[in-house]
Amino acid sequence: MHSLSSTEAFTSRHKGLAFAKATAVAWLGAQFNRFTATRAARRRAARNLETLYLLSDYELRDMGISRSDFPAIMAGTYRRF
């Protein structure tokens, strides 16, 4: 039967730890990217909503929408009939 020497055992364990560390770093990177993308999307949505609120009632009526349509517009469920 073949047994690992202490050096081989250390190297084998070290490779496993290095893989686990690389996996954890990749996971953290993915979580950070998801967080920043979500934050950017929310900021973009807030700016778009602010732009809608800055329009006058006349401009909104000219486009065929009202202020009560804003939640549906932001949710992406607005339907013009």
MOJO-V919318 format. One record per run of one state. SS is the DSSP state (H for helix, E for strand, - for the rest). FROM is the first residue (numbers start at 1). TO is the last residue. If there is no record, write none. Layout:
SS&FROM&TO, SS&FROM&TO
This chain:
-&1&5, H&6&54, -&55&56, H&57&63, -&64&66, H&67&75, -&76&81
